[in-house]
Structure formats: C-alpha cells, structure tokens
Amino acid sequence: MTSSNIYSGSPVFGMARQQFEQVADHLGIRSDERERVFMPKRVLAVSCPIHRDDGTVAVFQGYRVQHHLTLGPTKGGTRFAASLNVGEVAALAVWMSWKCGLVGLPYGGAKGGIAVDPRLLSPRELEALSRRYMQEMIPFIGPHVDVMAPDIGTNEKVMAWFMDTYSMYLGRTVSEVVTGKPVSAGGTAGRREATGRGVSYLIGRACEMIGLPIAGATAIIQGFGNVGSVAAASLADRGVRIIGVSDDSAAFFDERGLDIDDIVSHQARHGRLSDYKNATAIAPEQLLVQQCDILVPAAVERVVDSHNASHLKCRILAEGANGPTTPEADRILMERGDEIFVIPDILCNSGGVIVSYFEWVQGIQQLLWDEAEVMDRLYRTLERSFQAVLAKAKAERLTHRDAALAIGVARVLEAKRTRGLFP
C-alpha cells in the first residue's frame, strides 16, 4: 500500500503536508529530500480484541505512527477517540517531530491510539483494552525506541496499565517506557499540569509583548479537558477573567466571568460540562467568535477555519490543541496583520512533551526532582523557545507558525543530512 493510499482523504494529514511544504520552500529543501524528512518511518495498525462485560468479544482498531528516530526514540501521546484514523495519527506524529525539534528534545515524533469512545467502556473493559493495545505494541516500542504518553481519552491510570503490561512482559519494572504516569508509579510531579501551565506561561509572555495587562484580561477556553481546564485555572490564578468554556457536550459564556472552580468541580463529578446549571449556554460554534482578549482552542484539530478566522475578536490566539488552525485560516490571520498575536501549537502546547522528557530522564537515572525544579526547567525551556520563535519571525519576516515550524524542521533536516542515508 502506498503512502498516498494510507493517508488519502485525511484533511488533517493534508494540512500537516501543506504546512511542511510552505516551510520547506522557505528553507530551500530540495525536492528529493522532502519525502524523507516528512513521511513517517513506521505505521502500525493492530486489532485489539477484548471480552466485553456481557461475555461477547469486541475488536477495536489501534494505530501507532513513528515519524522519525534520527535524534533518539520517538515520543508521543496515545489517543482513545471514536473518530480516530491513521491520517490523523500520522499528522499528529509529524507535528510532534517539529515540536521536539523546536524545543530541543532528543526525540522524533510519534502518536497512537484506538478508535473507541472510552466513555462507553466499563472500567474493566477500559483496562483490558489498554493492556491489549500495549501488548500488541511491545515489539515496536521501548524506552529507547518509542515512549508513549497520555492524550485525549487517556490519563495517568491508562499510562500505569501500559507501563505494568510492558514491565510484566520483560519481568522487571520499566517505568521509563511511558510518561504521564501517576507519581506513585514512577511519574513526575507536575506532568499532568504541564501543558496547561505552559499555555498560561506563554500567554503571560504574549501579554507582555503586546502591552496587555494579564490581570483583568478576558479569556475563552474552547476544550475543557486536561489542557483547557488546567490553563483556565492557571490563568484565573493570575487574575484573568474566564468568560467562556466548552467541551464536546456543551458551551457556556458570561462576560462577567465564570466560576472556574465550580465548573472544574462539576466536570470532576460528571466527566463533562453538560447539565451544568450555573452559567448561560451558548452555541459551541459561536463561542470562538465572542469578544475576548485571549482565545485558547484546546480541543481538537481544524476548529479555526476559513469560515470563522475573519470573525475572531481576540488579541491573543493561544493554540493549546494540536492543529486547531487550518492553512486557509492562517492566510486570513496573516492578512489581518498584527491584530492577533498567534502562539502556534507546537510552541504553545509543548509543555507536556517537555515535562514528559523530564519524567523519562528521571526514570532512566532513578533520580527524582521535586515539582519546583520541574516547573523551573519547564519555564526556562519555554522561554528559550519563545524567544527563538520571535527572533526568527522578525529576522526572516515569517509568521510565528512558520518560524516555529522552520526551527523544528531545520533541526530534523540537519540531523538526517549529518547521519546520511543507510546503506
């Protein structure tokens, strides 16, 4: 099966390709080098059968895409979502490569997951499916080959099951085979909050750049999962008024401000925002175009598109999700000039993989850091990357996205050129 057949029909993979080609043109990458730099090294598809609680057998489709292993093992999350497909997984793996290159981590990108709605599984079924998926992956992963992490639909508990399954196979504990584990199972303090806190930190830096006082600023968070909820709480602690939130079940808006602690508590009890009674509901598609200072798309891909990009009324677009803005929307935002300060996804949400790297290092060394040290290292890494993106954008007259991608792609390209082609 050719690569074009594998990914054909995936708008997310096509979007990743468009972004790469634009940056490749800027970098002057030869046409004969582009496929080697862009196309994934390895694509795995597995069937994951489990016994359901009613005694029947169900089979779920699982995937893992490893983009490149030139700089070290691949690294990336594992997503459990009903609509998951191999094109989406491949695009996310590619973006992870550029992200790791941008922030200077010795990783290639990877992504994986299962096409399933985890909310429709019992706790026992979820554990069975998680362990089966990891068992199918064992020949292709490892601490120095491919290191998994959580993503949409998975969490610390799933990572603990992954680690335990792999460790039982090897006959010894291998905590560094996955990151995002509970601290009690070899995880690191601050990992769960890392992506959301990173989003908040970079928003603070963007506010400084445009002269917007963060205390008293307003924000809308589209996607109230782990990233969005942590970012909302962190921003609220800094004096930001959160005026809108949403998940895949409901959206709420109140220009006077929402009670984030109450919303987080409701979500913890019910698993989603639907049926929340203490705020006014709004159509989800309308939430993105409400007046605010800070807009954080923190859910899924392609939510800022050609239809709504011209209607955004924010001053900062902080991309907590992967690929939330389409290339068509990027062109519209570029035409709007300096009206909106964009913090591109591979920078904005990089806190998770940065602290995952710290967790991996601690696991290998068997030397644990406290949360203060983890956060200090995280913010220093984000600051260095933020400054690099701004400097490149200014020097080469690029958008923030193209500047970030150019740094990430160039690092992978240089490494591949240096190592050469085998045999």
C-alpha positions in Angstrom: 0.0 0.0 0.0 1.5 3.4 -1.0 1.7 6.3 1.5 -0.8 8.3 -0.6 -3.3 5.5 -0.2 -2.8 5.2 3.5 -3.4 8.8 4.2 -5.7 9.7 1.3 -8.9 11.5 2.4 -7.4 12.8 5.7 -7.8 16.6 5.9 -5.6 16.7 9.0 -2.7 14.9 7.2 -3.2 17.1 4.2 -3.0 20.1 6.4 0.3 19.0 8.0 1.7 18.4 4.5 0.6 21.9 3.4 2.4 23.5 6.4 5.5 21.5 5.7 5.7 22.3 2.0 5.4 26.0 2.8 8.2 25.9 5.3 10.3 23.6 3.0 10.0 26.3 0.3 11.3 28.9 2.7 14.2 26.7 3.9 15.0 25.7 0.3 14.8 22.0 1.0 15.5 20.0 -2.2 12.5 18.2 -3.7 14.3 14.8 -3.4 14.8 15.4 0.4 11.3 16.3 1.3 9.7 12.9 1.4 12.5 11.6 3.6 12.0 14.5 6.1 8.2 14.5 6.0 6.9 11.0 5.6 6.6 8.7 8.7 9.2 6.0 9.2 6.8 3.4 10.5 3.0 3.0 10.5 1.4 0.2 12.6 -2.2 -0.9 12.6 -3.3 -3.6 15.1 -6.5 -5.3 16.1 -7.3 -5.2 19.8 -9.9 -7.9 20.8 -11.3 -7.9 24.4 -14.0 -9.6 26.3 -17.0 -7.3 27.0 -18.7 -7.4 30.3 -21.7 -9.1 28.7 -19.5 -12.0 27.5 -19.2 -11.0 23.9 -15.9 -10.3 22.1 -15.3 -6.9 20.6 -12.4 -5.9 18.3 -11.1 -2.3 18.2 -8.7 -0.9 15.7 -5.5 0.6 17.1 -2.7 2.6 15.5 0.9 3.8 16.2 2.9 6.1 13.9 6.6 6.7 14.4 7.7 9.7 12.4 11.5 9.5 12.7 14.2 8.1 15.0 17.0 10.2 13.8 17.6 12.2 17.0 16.5 9.5 19.5 13.4 7.5 20.4 10.1 8.6 19.2 7.7 10.3 21.6 4.0 11.0 21.6 0.6 10.6 23.1 -2.0 7.8 22.8 -5.5 8.9 22.0 -8.7 7.0 22.6 -11.4 8.6 20.3 -14.2 7.2 18.3 -13.3 9.1 15.1 -9.6 8.3 15.2 -8.0 7.3 11.9 -4.4 6.7 10.6 -4.2 10.0 8.8 -5.0 12.0 11.9 -2.4 9.9 13.9 0.2 10.4 11.3 -0.3 14.2 11.2 0.0 14.4 15.0 3.2 12.4 14.9 4.7 14.8 12.3 3.7 17.8 14.4 5.3 16.2 17.4 8.6 15.9 15.5 8.6 19.6 14.7 7.7 20.3 18.3 10.5 18.3 19.7 12.9 19.9 17.3 11.7 23.4 18.2 12.2 22.9 22.0 15.4 21.0 21.6 14.4 17.5 22.8 16.3 14.4 21.6 13.2 12.8 20.2 11.3 12.1 17.0 7.6 12.4 16.9 5.1 9.6 17.4 1.4 9.3 18.0 -1.0 6.4 18.6 -4.4 5.4 19.8 -7.5 3.3 19.4 -10.7 4.1 17.6 -13.1 3.9 20.6 -15.1 6.2 22.8 -13.7 5.3 26.2 -16.8 6.7 27.9 -18.7 3.7 26.5 -16.4 1.2 28.2 -16.7 -0.1 31.8 -13.6 0.4 34.0 -12.7 -3.3 33.5 -13.2 -3.1 29.7 -11.0 0.1 29.6 -8.2 -1.7 31.4 -8.5 -4.7 29.2 -8.4 -2.7 26.0 -5.5 -0.5 27.3 -3.4 -3.6 28.2 -4.2 -5.3 24.9 -3.1 -2.3 22.9 0.2 -2.1 24.8 0.7 -5.9 24.4 0.3 -5.5 20.6 2.8 -2.6 20.6 5.6 -4.4 22.6 7.6 -5.5 19.6 7.8 -1.9 18.3 8.3 0.3 21.4 10.6 0.7 24.3 12.4 3.3 26.4 15.0 3.9 23.6 12.6 3.2 20.7 9.2 4.8 21.3 7.9 6.3 24.5 4.1 6.7 24.9 2.2 9.4 26.9 -1.4 10.3 27.5 -3.7 12.3 25.1 -7.4 12.8 24.6 -9.3 9.9 26.2 -6.4 8.6 28.2 -4.9 9.5 31.5 -2.4 8.6 34.3 -4.3 5.4 35.1 -4.1 4.2 31.4 -0.3 5.0 31.4 0.1 2.9 34.6 -1.6 0.0 32.9 0.7 0.5 29.8 3.8 0.5 32.0 2.7 -2.5 34.0 1.9 -4.6 30.9 5.3 -3.8 29.3 7.1 -4.5 32.7 5.3 -7.8 33.2 6.4 -8.8 29.7 10.1 -8.0 30.5 9.9 -9.4 34.0 11.1 -6.1 35.6 9.8 -2.7 36.2 10.5 -0.3 33.3 8.9 2.9 34.4 10.5 5.0 31.6 8.7 3.2 28.8 5.8 5.6 29.2 5.4 9.1 30.7 2.4 10.8 32.2 2.2 8.1 34.9 0.9 8.7 38.4 3.7 9.8 40.7 3.2 6.7 42.8 4.1 4.6 39.7 7.2 6.5 38.7 5.7 9.6 37.3 7.0 13.1 37.9 5.4 15.9 39.9 3.9 18.5 37.6 3.4 16.3 34.5 -0.4 16.4 34.4 -0.5 20.2 34.7 2.5 20.8 32.4 0.7 21.5 29.1 -1.9 23.8 30.7 0.6 25.7 32.8 2.8 26.1 29.8 -0.1 27.6 27.8 -0.7 30.0 30.7 3.0 31.0 30.9 3.3 31.7 27.2 0.0 33.7 27.3 1.6 35.8 30.0 4.7 36.4 27.8 2.4 37.3 24.9 0.6 39.8 27.0 3.9 41.5 27.9 4.8 41.6 24.2 1.6 43.4 23.2 1.3 45.5 26.3 -1.8 43.8 27.7 -2.0 43.6 31.5 -2.8 40.0 32.2 -4.7 40.8 35.4 -8.2 41.8 34.3 -7.8 40.3 30.8 -10.6 38.1 29.5 -10.3 34.6 28.1 -12.3 31.9 26.3 -11.2 28.3 26.6 -12.6 26.0 23.8 -12.0 22.5 25.1 -12.1 21.8 28.8 -10.1 18.6 29.1 -6.9 18.3 30.9 -5.1 21.1 29.0 -8.0 23.5 28.9 -9.1 23.1 32.5 -5.6 23.5 33.9 -4.9 26.5 31.6 -8.2 28.1 32.8 -7.4 27.6 36.5 -3.8 28.9 36.0 -5.0 32.0 34.1 -7.7 32.6 36.7 -5.0 32.5 39.4 -3.2 35.3 37.5 -6.3 37.5 37.5 -7.7 36.6 34.1 -11.5 36.6 33.9 -12.6 33.4 32.2 -15.7 34.3 30.3 -16.3 31.2 28.1 -15.6 27.5 28.3 -16.7 24.4 26.3 -16.2 20.7 25.7 -17.8 18.3 23.2 -21.0 18.3 25.2 -21.8 22.0 26.0 -20.5 25.6 25.9 -21.0 28.4 28.3 -20.4 32.1 28.1 -20.8 35.0 30.6 -18.9 38.3 30.0 -19.0 38.9 33.8 -16.8 35.8 34.3 -17.4 32.2 35.1 -16.8 30.3 38.4 -13.9 28.1 37.2 -13.6 26.2 40.5 -17.3 25.3 40.3 -17.0 24.2 36.7 -14.0 22.1 37.4 -15.8 20.5 40.3 -18.8 19.8 38.1 -16.7 18.2 35.4 -14.8 16.1 38.0 -18.2 14.7 39.2 -19.8 14.2 35.8 -17.0 13.8 33.4 -18.3 16.6 31.1 -19.8 20.0 31.1 -23.3 19.1 30.0 -26.0 19.7 32.6 -24.0 22.5 34.3 -26.7 24.9 35.7 -24.7 27.9 36.9 -23.9 29.6 33.6 -25.7 30.5 30.4 -25.3 28.1 27.5 -24.2 29.3 24.1 -23.9 27.5 20.7 -20.4 26.0 20.6 -19.6 27.5 17.1 -20.5 30.9 18.5 -18.1 30.7 21.4 -15.0 31.1 19.3 -16.1 34.4 17.8 -17.1 36.2 21.1 -15.2 39.3 22.1 -12.2 38.4 24.4 -8.5 39.2 24.9 -7.3 35.6 24.9 -8.7 32.7 22.9 -7.5 29.2 23.7 -8.6 26.5 21.3 -7.6 23.4 23.4 -9.7 20.6 21.9 -9.1 19.1 18.5 -7.8 20.0 15.0 -9.2 22.4 12.5 -11.6 24.5 14.6 -10.3 27.9 13.4 -11.0 27.8 9.7 -11.8 29.9 6.7 -15.4 30.5 7.9 -14.6 32.0 11.3 -11.0 33.3 11.1 -12.1 36.7 9.9 -14.6 36.9 12.8 -12.2 36.2 15.7 -12.3 39.1 18.2 -9.3 38.1 20.4 -5.9 39.8 20.7 -4.0 36.6 21.5 -4.7 33.2 19.9 -3.0 30.5 22.1 -3.2 27.1 20.5 -3.5 24.6 23.3 -4.7 21.9 20.9 -2.7 20.4 18.0 -3.5 21.8 14.6 -6.5 23.9 15.6 -6.0 26.4 12.8 -6.2 25.5 9.1 -3.8 26.9 6.5 -6.7 28.8 5.0 -7.4 30.4 8.3 -3.7 31.2 8.7 -3.8 33.2 5.5 -6.7 35.2 6.8 -5.0 35.9 10.1 -1.8 36.9 8.3 -3.9 39.4 6.2 -5.1 40.9 9.5 -1.6 41.9 10.2 -0.6 42.4 13.9 -4.2 42.3 15.0 -3.9 38.9 16.6 -0.7 37.6 18.3 -0.6 33.8 17.5 1.2 31.4 19.8 1.4 28.4 17.4 0.5 24.9 18.6 4.0 23.3 18.5 5.2 26.0 20.9 2.0 26.7 22.9 1.3 23.1 24.0 4.9 21.9 24.2 4.9 21.9 28.0 3.5 18.3 28.1 6.3 16.8 26.0 9.0 18.9 27.8 8.0 17.6 31.2 7.5 14.1 29.7 11.1 14.3 28.7 12.0 15.2 32.3 10.0 12.2 33.5 11.8 9.9 31.1 15.2 11.3 32.2 14.3 10.8 35.8 13.1 7.2 35.1 16.4 6.3 33.4 18.5 7.9 36.1 16.3 6.8 39.0 16.8 10.3 40.4 13.6 12.2 41.1 13.1 16.0 41.1 10.6 18.0 43.1 7.8 20.0 41.4 9.6 23.3 41.8 12.6 22.1 39.9 10.4 20.5 37.2 8.5 23.8 36.7 11.6 25.9 36.7 13.1 23.8 34.0 9.9 23.8 32.0 9.6 27.6 32.1 13.2 28.1 31.1 12.8 25.8 28.2 9.6 27.6 27.1 11.2 31.0 27.4 14.2 29.9 25.3 11.9 28.5 22.6 9.5 31.6 22.7 12.5 33.9 22.2 13.8 31.8 19.3 10.5 31.9 17.5 10.1 35.6 17.9 13.6 36.3 16.8 13.3 34.1 13.7 9.9 35.6 12.8 11.3 39.1 13.0 14.6 38.4 11.2 13.0 36.4 8.3 9.6 38.2 8.2 7.7 35.0 8.9 4.5 34.3 10.8 5.0 32.8 14.3 3.8 29.5 13.0 6.2 29.4 10.1 9.1 30.5 12.3 8.3 27.7 14.8 8.0 25.1 12.1 11.1 26.3 10.4 13.2 25.8 13.5 11.7 22.3 14.1 12.0 21.1 10.5 15.5 22.5 10.1 16.8 20.6 13.1 15.4 17.3 11.8 16.7 18.0 8.3 20.2 18.8 9.6 20.3 15.6 11.7 19.2 13.5 8.7 21.8 15.1 6.5 24.5 14.7 9.1 23.8 11.0 9.7 23.4 10.2 6.0 21.4 7.6 4.3 21.9 3.9 5.1 23.2 1.8 3.3 
